[in-house]
Amino acid sequence: MPNIPLYNMNGETIGQMELSDDIFACAVNENAMHLCVRSYLAAQRLGTQSAKTRTEVRGGGRKIYRQKGTGNARHHGNRAPQFAHGGVVFAPKPRDYVVSVPKKVRRLAFKSALTVMLNDESIIVVDELALNEAKTKAMIKVLGNLGAPGKATIVLPAPDQTILRASGNIPNVKTRYVNTLNVYDILNAGKLIFTKAAAESVQEVYV
């Protein structure tokens, strides 16, 4: 089983934490991760775009000039796509962009993503995150102590309003919970900071 240093909020190593082979040292499946990231990004699209075809544009019911004898091309109405104010060819319509991913594939992708982050030494486990006040300055100091002054995702076992408010205004820092963490968040994290309780919870839920 892989071992990872356990830090306190001052960035000091206070021990080791043993991680599950099934979750943090599994065979990496890039196809599963790719499918889950596609599914996540597709789900962010509203799918509400819409434009009118020539049959939906108002007007254009009268033939603009006679069929023969003008020397011009043959036209019916002036709402064809080549005319100003005409309809749109293959106009986009409201649609669903959902990409379905089976549960087993989602689990495989989740474990693969955690394994990739661990192999890249991008996972940090801290014994606890507890601030006396919801101060951005205090959270920035903690992140600096942990070696994650830039892009980072903090994973908590449950909502903590103090941590949420303290990290809310820090650019490129996100806060997630064990039950809302997804493959995109993991791979896009930069540094993935787990509390010890969150790491234990992940190992219980996804074993």
Order of alpha helices (4+ residues) and beta strands (2+ residues): beta-beta-alpha-alpha-alpha-beta-alpha-beta-alpha-beta-alpha-beta-alpha
